[in-house]
Amino acid sequence: MESKARVIFHIDMNSYYASVEMAFHPELKGKPLAIAGNAKERRGIIVTCSYEARKFGVKATMPIWEAKKLCPNLIVKEPDFDKYRSVSKRMFEILKSYTEWVEPVSIDEGYMDVTEVEGNLHPLKLAQAIQDRLLDELQLPCSIGVAPNKFLAKMASDMKKPLGITVLRKRDMTHKLWPLEIQEMHGIGKKTAEKLKKLGFHTIGDLAKAPELTLKVALGVNGKKLWERANGIDRRKVDPESVNEIKSIGNSTTLPTDTEDLHTLERVLESLTDRVSKRLYTRGYVTEGVQVTIRYFNRKNTNRSMTLARPMYKTEELLPYVKKLFIENWNEDPVRLLGVTATQLVDKKSVTQQLDLFSYEKDEKDYKLNETLQQLYKKHGKSIISKGVDKPK
């Protein structure tokens, strides 16, 4: 590494869900495996697949029927999110045994600042040791990018999969990074890539060589940031506390008069949930938890929360859980104030693909939720709760 430069690792687990399943079921190793919702149905969507399956052309977002057409021997399993979260926790514990400077980005990737790691072990030997340990203790393969900053480390980890260790220095950029297509640059989505191509920028090198002002005019603040990244400039530090910077997003309202009218309370919950949903969207977060606050006429408070099955932010997804919490914990006394809070926030960018692909879970989760709602109907009557708004945001 260059002298006085930070030494940043980006750890990226390879085919994480499929790899976890293989770790728990060794008989699956070496076989074409896909993780998909509605695994027994043709309309199910592939979330991820093993490298053995990829050799046949199987990939994420592909319907099961199409995947099996390409790979008749494809093994398809339903996802087990509790297991994936549990293994992820163990994975990050291993990373933190090397340094406290570990920043989780999502369930299967994170950054490490290993500049001050004791022992003065060469970065490549340290990366190899970490990779070997994850493989030995968890049976999970990973790729590691080694670079002087987070952006270059992220780009490096994508260059060799599975089980790759790639060093990307600033002096390597002209031949390793700049020839890549613009859409391969971390931080550039489909729409931004299309806009840049219309402006004549087709490679990362085109972006790096462009006048900074041109990009600022075209893309505003984001244009300056992308220009800096393309030139290997990234001042962000590895921040172990970044996931806790914003812990919750909530809204509450005091009712005009204390009320025990179920219809009124239901409408208030819908309005509050919609406002929380909009704030989540605006700030770029999804939530893995939700909390409901009830303040009664005598100013006594009740706060109840629950963890969601998957990250979400839309009103129609959150509302059934909000209403379930309220109905199960309301003592039927007059209510003075209601509050809805999204907890356990996650950066939407880190789970964008999951949000797009996990919609298949909706049928199963709605079925379980409807069973609970039916029990509540029997106890309180049908007017107590409705499933949610029909119109998507």
N, C-alpha and C positions, 0 to 999 in steps of 0.2 A: 504493500500500500504506500501511497505518497506520504512523505514525512509530515507530521503535525495534522494530518487529516483525521477526521473521525472514521471509525470503522463500524459500519452499519450492516447488519444482516437483515434480510427479509426472508422469513421462514414461510414456505408455502407448501402445505400438505398436498400430496398428489392423490387425485380422485378420492377425496377424503371419505365420503360416505361408503363408497364401495370398498375402500381399504379397511375401514373399521369392520365392516361385515366379514371380510376375509380374515381379519385378525381373530374374530370371535368364531368363525367357521372355517378352519383351515382347509376343509375339503373343497372350498370355493377357489382357493389360490390357483392361479394359472388358467382359470376358466373365464369365458366371456360373461361378465356380470353387469347388470344394470339395476339402479335404484329408481323406482318409479311409483307414483301413486296409482291406485286402482290397478294394481299389478295383474289382476286376473281379467281385466277388461282391455279390449283393443284400443279404447280411446285414451287410456292412461298415457302420461307424458314422462319421458325419460328425464330424470333430474341430473344424474351423473352415471358414468359407467367406467369399468375397468379398462386398462390399456389394451387388454386382450380383445375386448369388444370394439374398441376404437379402430383396431386393425381392419375390421369388417366395414367401417364407415358409420358405425353407431355413434351418436353424439347427443348431447343435451338438447332439449326442446323437441326431440323427435318422438312421434307417437309410437307406442309399443308395436303396433301392427307393422309399421314401416321398418322398425329396428329388427323385428323377427324375420322380415323378408330378406334383409341383408345378412342376418346372422340367425339361422334357424335354431341353433343350439343355445341361444341367449338365455341365461338364467335371470329372471326378474324378481326382485324382492321389494317389499314395502319398506319405507323408511322407518327408523326407530330413533326419533329425535332425542329422547331421554338418554339413550345410549351414546349418541353422538356428542351431546353436551357434556356428559360425564367423562368421556375420553378426552375431549377438548380441555377440560379442566386439568387432567393429568398431564397433558401435553405442555400446557403453559407452566405447570409446576416444575417440569423438567427444565424448561428454558430459564425460569427464574432462579434455578439452582446455580446458574453460571453468572448471572448479573441481575441486579434489581431493575435495570433499565430495559424493561420489556413492555412493549405497547401492543396489546391485542387489537387487531383490526376487525376480525370476524372469527367465527367458530374454528376456522382452520388456517388462519394466517396471522402473522404478527411481525413486528420489528424488534430488533435487539441492538443496543449500542454496546459493543464489546471493546471499545477503545481502552478502557481501564481494567479489563479482566485480569485477575491475578495470574501470575505464571508466565506472562509475556509469550504465550503460545502464539505461533504464527497464525494469522486469520484463516488460512486455508486448512491448517491442521485442526483448529478449533471448530471450524464449520464441519469438517469431516467427523470429528468426535461427536458433535451434536446430532448429525445425521445418523451416524451409527447407533447412537444411544436410543434415539426415537424408534429406529428399526428393531433394535434388540429388545427394548423394554415394552414397546407398544405394538410392534410389528407393523409400523406405519412408515411408508416412504415419504420423503419430502425433498423439495428442491430449495436451495439456499442461494440467494443473491448477495454478493459481497461488494460493497461500494462505499464511497465517502459520504453519501447522503441517502435519504429515504427513497427519493424518486429513482435514482440509479440502481439501488438495491432491488426495488420492485421490478424494474425492467430486466435486471439480470436474472432474477429467479424464474422469469418466464422463458428464458432462452434455452433451457435444457430440462426436459421432463421425460420420464420420472428420474428421481435420484440424481439430479444435477447439482453441481456447485459451480457457479459462474462469477468471475470477478469482472466488474465493469468500472474502469477508471475514467476520469474525464478525458485523458489522452486517447482512450480507446473509442470514444464516441464517433469519430468521423467514419470509422470502418465497421463498427458493430451496431451503432444506433441510427445514425443518420440515413442509411439506405432503406430503413424500414418504412413501410407504408404508414401514412399519417394516422390511420385508425388503430394501428398497433401501439400507439403511444398511450401510456397510462394517464387517465384524466381526460381523454378525448372520447366522447360518446358518438353515436351514429349521426346525430343532428349536427354536432359541431364539426365532425369530419366532412360532412356534405358541404357545409358552409365554407370550410377552409379549401376544399377542392375547387369550389366555384371561384375562389379568389386566386387559384393557381398553385396552392400548396398541396403537393401530393405525397411528399415524404417528410420524415422528421427533420431531415437536413434542410429542406425548403423552408420549414418553419424557423429553424435556427438561424438561417442566413437572412431572413426577412428583416426589414427595419422594424424595430420595436414599436414605433409609433403607428405603423400600419396595422399591427395586430391590436393595439390599444383602441384604435378607432373602430375596427371591425368587431371586436369582442369585449371591449371595455376592460375592466380589471382582470377578467379571466384571460384576456389576450396577453397581457404582461406576464401573468403567471406561466402560461404555456410557452411563451418565448424563453423565459428563464429556464424552465424545465428542459426544453429542447437543447439548451446550451449547458445543461448539467448543473444549473444553479437551483439549490433547494435548501433553504435555511431552517426548515422545520426540525425541531429536536424530537428525539424519541421520548415520548411522554407517557409514563405508566398510568397517569391519572386522567388521560384524555377521555377515557370512556365514562368518567364520573363528572366531567365538567358541567353538564346539564343533566340533573338526576331525574327531573320530572317536568311535565307540562300539564297544567290543569286549569280548570275554570270552575267558579262557583257563583251562585246567585242567591240572594235573600229574596224570598217570595213576598209579594205585596201584602199578603195576609197569611197567617198560619193555616195550613190546609191538610186535610186527609183525603181529598178528592183524588182518586187514583188516576183519572184521566188527566187532570192538571199536572200531577207529579210526573206522569209518563211523558207528557209533552216537554216539560222542563228538562228531563234527562236527555231527551232527543236533541234539544237545542244545545245543551252543554257538551254532549258528545260530538256534535257537529263542529262546534267551535274548537274543541281540542283536536279534532281531526284536521281541521284547516291549519292550525298552528303547527302540528306535526309535519304536515306537507310543506308548509312555508319554510320551516327550519331544516328540512331534510332528514327527519327522523322517522323511525317506526318504533312501535312499543311492544315489549314482550310481557307487559303487565298493566293492569288497570285497577284503580281504586275509586270507591264511591264514599262520599262523606254525607252523613245525614245529621242535621241539627234540628232538634225538636223544639216545640213551643216553650219548654222549660229550660232551653239552652244546653241540654245534655247532647253530647256528640257521639256518633258511631262512625268509625272508619273501618272499612273492610276492603281487602284487596285480593287479587288472584293473579296467577301467572297464566299467560295465554299459551296456546299450543304452538303458535308460530308468530313471527313478527307481523304486525299489521298496523294500518293507520286509517283506513277508510271508515266512514261513519257506519255503513251497513254491516261491516265486520265487527266493530267494537260494540255497537249498541246492544246486541243480544246479551253479551257478557255484563255490560253495565246494568241492564235491567234485571238480570239474574241475581247479581250482587245485591241490588236494592231490595228486590222482593224477598230474598232469603234472610235479610237482616232488618227490615223495617218492622217495628213493633205495632204499627197501625195507629200510633198517636199522631196528632197534627204535626206537620213538618214546617219548620221556619226557613231552613236553608238546605240546598243540595249542592254537591260538588262532584265533579268527575275529573280524575287525574290519570294521565298516562305515566307509568313508571317503567323502570328497566329499559331506558331508551337506547336505541341502536342506530348508528349512522345508516341511512337508507342505502347509500352507495355500496356498503359492504354486503348488503343482502338483496340487491336489486334483482339478481337472477333468481334467487330463492323466492322472492315475492311474486315474480312472474310465473314461476314454475309450480309453486306450491298451491296454486288455486285448486288443484285437484283434491286437496285436503278438505275443501269446503263441504263436499257432499258428506264425507264421513263425520266431520265435526258438527255439521248442521244436524245430522241424524241424532248424535248423542245429545246435543243441546236441545233438540226438539223433545227428546224423551224427558228431560228435566222440566221443560216448559209445560209438557202435558201433565206432569205431577203437580206443578204449581196451579194449573188451570183447575184441577180437581179440588185443590184445597181452597183456592180463593175465587174461582170463577173466571170465565173467559175474558172479562173486561180488565183483569188485573194487568195484563201484559200482552204486547204484540211483538212479533219476531224482529221487526226493524223496518227501516225505510226501504222501499222498493227501488227508488230512483238512485242510481249510483252517482257519486260526486263527479 
